[in-house]
Amino acid sequence: MALAACSLGKIDVVDRFAFDSMWTAPIVADRRRGIADGIAFVLKRWLNPMEAAELARYFSPVLQGISVQARDGASREQLEKIAEHAVASLRS
């Protein structure tokens, strides 16, 4: 591994992160797919299954981004603006 030459124990931190990511990445990916599947399920009430899946793949990361912004301290007004832009993008 190229990072093996690092000093001060940095390699240990990198190795732990890589190990944790190796195990957690599939779990997180499954959760994200589950979110998109749930959105698509609801949208199928109004759209055909393919359109619902496509729209869910769009809105799933938008919702995740809004979640990250909220976690990082964005105001309700800022979050609502993001949502307004997302909805406006559907109209154009």
TORTI-978036 format. One record per residue: chain; residue number from 1; residue in one letter; x negated, y negated, z negated of N, C-alpha, C in turn. Coordinates in steps of 0.05 Angstrom, whole numbers, padded with zeros to 5 digits. Atoms other than C-alpha are relative to their C-alpha. Example, Ala and Ser with C-alpha at 12.3 -4.5 7.8 and 13.67 -1.06 7.14 Angstrom:
residues 2
+--------+-----+---------+--------+--------+--------+--------+--------+--------+--------+--------+--------+
! cadena ! num ! residuo !   n.c1 !   n.c2 !   n.c3 !  ca.c1 !  ca.c2 !  ca.c3 !   c.c1 !   c.c2 !   c.c3 !
+--------+-----+---------+--------+--------+--------+--------+--------+--------+--------+--------+--------+
!      A !   1 !       A ! -00018 !  00024 !  00000 ! -00246 !  00090 ! -00156 ! -00018 ! -00024 !  00000 !
!      A !   2 !       S !  00016 !  00024 !  00001 ! -00273 !  00021 ! -00143 !  00015 ! -00022 ! -00014 !
+--------+-----+---------+--------+--------+--------+--------+--------+--------+--------+--------+--------+
END
This chain:
residues 92
+--------+-----+---------+--------+--------+--------+--------+--------+--------+--------+--------+--------+
! cadena ! num ! residuo !   n.c1 !   n.c2 !   n.c3 !  ca.c1 !  ca.c2 !  ca.c3 !   c.c1 !   c.c2 !   c.c3 !
+--------+-----+---------+--------+--------+--------+--------+--------+--------+--------+--------+--------+
!      A !   1 !       M ! -00017 !  00024 !  00000 !  00000 !  00000 !  00000 ! -00018 ! -00025 !  00000 !
!      A !   2 !       A !  00017 !  00024 ! -00003 ! -00029 ! -00068 !  00019 ! -00001 ! -00016 ! -00026 !
!      A !   3 !       L ! -00001 !  00016 !  00025 ! -00008 ! -00099 ! -00047 ! -00015 !  00013 ! -00023 !
!      A !   4 !       A !  00014 ! -00014 !  00021 ! -00048 ! -00049 ! -00087 ! -00024 ! -00016 ! -00011 !
!      A !   5 !       A !  00023 !  00015 !  00008 ! -00106 ! -00098 ! -00089 !  00007 ! -00024 ! -00018 !
!      A !   6 !       C ! -00009 !  00023 !  00017 ! -00065 ! -00150 ! -00127 ! -00009 !  00004 ! -00029 !
!      A !   7 !       S !  00008 ! -00001 !  00027 ! -00088 ! -00167 ! -00196 !  00022 ! -00010 ! -00019 !
!      A !   8 !       L ! -00018 !  00011 !  00021 ! -00054 ! -00188 ! -00261 !  00026 !  00015 ! -00002 !
!      A !   9 !       G ! -00025 ! -00015 !  00003 ! -00002 ! -00133 ! -00258 !  00022 ! -00007 !  00020 !
!      A !  10 !       K ! -00021 !  00008 ! -00020 !  00035 ! -00164 ! -00199 !  00010 !  00025 !  00015 !
!      A !  11 !       I ! -00009 ! -00024 ! -00014 !  00036 ! -00097 ! -00164 !  00021 !  00015 ! -00015 !
!      A !  12 !       D ! -00020 ! -00014 !  00016 !  00074 ! -00067 ! -00221 !  00027 ! -00012 !  00003 !
!      A !  13 !       V ! -00026 !  00013 ! -00003 !  00129 ! -00119 ! -00214 !  00011 !  00006 !  00028 !
!      A !  14 !       V ! -00009 ! -00006 ! -00028 !  00132 ! -00109 ! -00138 !  00009 !  00029 !  00002 !
!      A !  15 !       D ! -00008 ! -00028 ! -00001 !  00134 ! -00033 ! -00147 !  00027 !  00004 ! -00014 !
!      A !  16 !       R ! -00026 ! -00003 !  00014 !  00191 ! -00038 ! -00197 !  00022 ! -00011 !  00016 !
!      A !  17 !       F ! -00021 !  00012 ! -00017 !  00230 ! -00084 ! -00152 !  00006 !  00018 !  00023 !
!      A !  18 !       A ! -00004 ! -00018 ! -00022 !  00220 ! -00038 ! -00093 !  00015 !  00025 ! -00008 !
!      A !  19 !       F ! -00013 ! -00024 !  00010 !  00240 !  00022 ! -00134 !  00030 ! -00006 ! -00007 !
!      A !  20 !       D ! -00027 !  00007 !  00007 !  00302 ! -00013 ! -00162 !  00017 ! -00005 !  00025 !
!      A !  21 !       S ! -00014 !  00006 ! -00024 !  00321 ! -00038 ! -00093 !  00007 !  00026 !  00016 !
!      A !  22 !       M ! -00004 ! -00026 ! -00015 !  00313 !  00032 ! -00063 !  00025 !  00014 ! -00011 !
!      A !  23 !       W ! -00023 ! -00014 !  00011 !  00366 !  00058 ! -00111 !  00025 ! -00017 !  00000 !
!      A !  24 !       T ! -00024 !  00017 !  00003 !  00412 ! -00002 ! -00117 !  00011 ! -00009 !  00027 !
!      A !  25 !       A ! -00009 !  00010 ! -00026 !  00415 ! -00024 ! -00044 !  00023 !  00015 !  00012 !
!      A !  26 !       P ! -00023 ! -00015 ! -00011 !  00460 !  00033 ! -00021 !  00026 ! -00005 ! -00016 !
!      A !  27 !       I ! -00024 !  00005 !  00017 !  00507 !  00020 ! -00080 !  00012 ! -00027 !  00006 !
!      A !  28 !       V ! -00010 !  00027 ! -00007 !  00512 ! -00054 ! -00065 !  00012 !  00000 !  00028 !
!      A !  29 !       A ! -00011 ! -00001 ! -00027 !  00522 ! -00039 !  00009 !  00028 !  00013 !  00000 !
!      A !  30 !       D ! -00026 ! -00014 !  00002 !  00579 !  00009 ! -00009 !  00021 ! -00019 ! -00011 !
!      A !  31 !       R ! -00019 !  00019 !  00012 !  00611 ! -00045 ! -00052 !  00008 ! -00021 !  00021 !
!      A !  32 !       R ! -00006 !  00020 ! -00020 !  00606 ! -00095 !  00004 !  00019 !  00011 !  00022 !
!      A !  33 !       R ! -00018 ! -00013 ! -00020 !  00637 ! -00046 !  00054 !  00028 !  00003 ! -00012 !
!      A !  34 !       G ! -00026 ! -00003 !  00013 !  00692 ! -00034 !  00003 !  00016 ! -00026 !  00000 !
!      A !  35 !       I ! -00013 !  00026 !  00000 !  00707 ! -00108 ! -00001 !  00011 ! -00006 !  00028 !
!      A !  36 !       A ! -00009 !  00004 ! -00027 !  00711 ! -00113 !  00075 !  00023 !  00018 !  00007 !
!      A !  37 !       D ! -00022 ! -00019 ! -00005 !  00755 ! -00051 !  00078 !  00025 ! -00009 ! -00014 !
!      A !  38 !       G ! -00024 !  00010 !  00014 !  00802 ! -00081 !  00026 !  00012 ! -00024 !  00014 !
!      A !  39 !       I ! -00010 !  00023 ! -00015 !  00807 ! -00146 !  00065 !  00014 !  00010 !  00026 !
!      A !  40 !       A ! -00012 ! -00011 ! -00025 !  00820 ! -00107 !  00130 !  00027 !  00014 ! -00006 !
!      A !  41 !       F ! -00025 ! -00014 !  00007 !  00874 ! -00065 !  00095 !  00023 ! -00020 ! -00003 !
!      A !  42 !       V ! -00021 !  00021 !  00004 !  00912 ! -00128 !  00075 !  00007 ! -00013 !  00027 !
!      A !  43 !       L ! -00005 !  00014 ! -00025 !  00903 ! -00161 !  00143 !  00015 !  00017 !  00021 !
!      A !  44 !       K ! -00014 ! -00018 ! -00019 !  00931 ! -00099 !  00179 !  00031 ! -00004 ! -00002 !
!      A !  45 !       R ! -00028 !  00007 !  00001 !  00999 ! -00124 !  00156 !  00008 ! -00018 !  00023 !
!      A !  46 !       W ! -00006 !  00020 ! -00020 !  00994 ! -00179 !  00208 ! -00015 !  00004 !  00026 !
!      A !  47 !       L !  00017 ! -00003 ! -00024 !  00940 ! -00156 !  00257 ! -00004 !  00029 !  00006 !
!      A !  48 !       N !  00006 ! -00028 ! -00006 !  00922 ! -00094 !  00295 ! -00025 !  00008 ! -00015 !
!      A !  49 !       P !  00023 ! -00009 !  00016 !  00869 ! -00051 !  00260 ! -00027 ! -00011 !  00009 !
!      A !  50 !       M !  00026 !  00010 ! -00009 !  00811 ! -00074 !  00304 ! -00003 ! -00029 ! -00006 !
!      A !  51 !       E !  00001 !  00029 !  00007 !  00827 ! -00148 !  00295 ! -00004 ! -00004 ! -00030 !
!      A !  52 !       A !  00002 !  00001 !  00029 !  00835 ! -00137 !  00221 ! -00028 !  00006 ! -00009 !
!      A !  53 !       A !  00027 ! -00008 !  00007 !  00768 ! -00103 !  00216 ! -00020 ! -00022 !  00007 !
!      A !  54 !       E !  00018 !  00022 ! -00009 !  00733 ! -00158 !  00256 !  00002 ! -00024 ! -00018 !
!      A !  55 !       L ! -00004 !  00023 !  00017 !  00764 ! -00213 !  00214 ! -00011 !  00005 ! -00028 !
!      A !  56 !       A !  00011 ! -00007 !  00026 !  00746 ! -00176 !  00150 ! -00030 ! -00001 !  00000 !
!      A !  57 !       R !  00030 !  00002 ! -00001 !  00673 ! -00171 !  00173 ! -00009 ! -00029 !  00000 !
!      A !  58 !       Y !  00006 !  00029 !  00001 !  00675 ! -00247 !  00181 !  00004 ! -00010 ! -00029 !
!      A !  59 !       F ! -00007 !  00012 !  00026 !  00709 ! -00264 !  00115 ! -00014 !  00013 ! -00023 !
!      A !  60 !       S !  00014 ! -00013 !  00022 !  00673 ! -00214 !  00072 ! -00026 ! -00015 ! -00008 !
!      A !  61 !       P !  00023 !  00016 !  00008 !  00606 ! -00251 !  00074 !  00006 ! -00028 ! -00007 !
!      A !  62 !       V ! -00008 !  00027 !  00008 !  00642 ! -00318 !  00070 !  00008 !  00000 ! -00029 !
!      A !  63 !       L ! -00008 ! -00002 !  00028 !  00674 ! -00296 !  00005 ! -00024 !  00006 ! -00018 !
!      A !  64 !       Q !  00024 ! -00005 !  00016 !  00607 ! -00269 ! -00020 ! -00016 ! -00026 ! -00004 !
!      A !  65 !       G !  00014 !  00025 !  00002 !  00576 ! -00336 ! -00004 !  00013 ! -00019 ! -00019 !
!      A !  66 !       I ! -00015 !  00017 !  00018 !  00631 ! -00373 ! -00041 ! -00006 !  00010 ! -00029 !
!      A !  67 !       S !  00005 ! -00011 !  00026 !  00619 ! -00326 ! -00100 ! -00028 ! -00009 ! -00010 !
!      A !  68 !       V !  00027 !  00008 !  00007 !  00544 ! -00341 ! -00100 !  00000 ! -00030 ! -00007 !
!      A !  69 !       Q ! -00001 !  00028 !  00005 !  00558 ! -00416 ! -00096 !  00013 ! -00006 ! -00027 !
!      A !  70 !       A ! -00014 !  00004 !  00026 !  00607 ! -00411 ! -00155 ! -00019 !  00008 ! -00023 !
!      A !  71 !       R !  00019 ! -00009 !  00020 !  00556 ! -00371 ! -00195 ! -00022 ! -00021 ! -00006 !
!      A !  72 !       D !  00022 !  00020 !  00002 !  00504 ! -00425 ! -00181 !  00009 ! -00027 ! -00009 !
!      A !  73 !       G ! -00010 !  00025 !  00012 !  00549 ! -00480 ! -00208 !  00015 ! -00019 !  00019 !
!      A !  74 !       A ! -00016 !  00018 ! -00018 !  00587 ! -00508 ! -00148 !  00026 ! -00007 ! -00013 !
!      A !  75 !       S ! -00025 !  00009 !  00012 !  00648 ! -00547 ! -00167 !  00023 !  00013 !  00016 !
!      A !  76 !       R ! -00023 ! -00010 ! -00013 !  00718 ! -00525 ! -00150 !  00005 ! -00015 !  00026 !
!      A !  77 !       E ! -00004 !  00016 ! -00024 !  00723 ! -00582 ! -00100 ! -00019 !  00010 !  00022 !
!      A !  78 !       Q !  00020 ! -00009 ! -00020 !  00659 ! -00558 ! -00065 !  00008 !  00028 !  00011 !
!      A !  79 !       L ! -00008 ! -00027 ! -00009 !  00685 ! -00486 ! -00062 !  00024 ! -00002 !  00017 !
!      A !  80 !       E ! -00024 !  00003 ! -00017 !  00752 ! -00508 ! -00034 ! -00007 ! -00011 !  00027 !
!      A !  81 !       K !  00009 !  00011 ! -00026 !  00716 ! -00547 !  00021 ! -00012 !  00023 !  00017 !
!      A !  82 !       I !  00011 ! -00023 ! -00015 !  00678 ! -00484 !  00040 !  00023 !  00017 !  00011 !
!      A !  83 !       A ! -00022 ! -00016 ! -00009 !  00743 ! -00446 !  00043 !  00016 ! -00014 !  00022 !
!      A !  84 !       E ! -00013 !  00015 ! -00021 !  00775 ! -00501 !  00085 ! -00014 !  00003 !  00026 !
!      A !  85 !       H !  00016 ! -00003 ! -00024 !  00718 ! -00497 !  00135 !  00003 !  00028 !  00012 !
!      A !  86 !       A ! -00003 ! -00028 ! -00009 !  00725 ! -00421 !  00139 !  00027 !  00003 !  00014 !
!      A !  87 !       V ! -00026 ! -00002 ! -00012 !  00799 ! -00426 !  00153 !  00002 ! -00017 !  00026 !
!      A !  88 !       A !  00000 !  00017 ! -00024 !  00789 ! -00483 !  00203 ! -00015 !  00014 !  00023 !
!      A !  89 !       S !  00015 ! -00014 ! -00021 !  00739 ! -00439 !  00241 !  00019 !  00020 !  00014 !
!      A !  90 !       L ! -00019 ! -00018 ! -00013 !  00797 ! -00391 !  00255 !  00018 ! -00014 !  00020 !
!      A !  91 !       R ! -00018 !  00016 ! -00017 !  00838 ! -00446 !  00286 ! -00014 ! -00010 !  00026 !
!      A !  92 !       S !  00014 !  00010 ! -00023 !  00784 ! -00467 !  00335 ! -00007 !  00021 !  00020 !
+--------+-----+---------+--------+--------+--------+--------+--------+--------+--------+--------+--------+
END
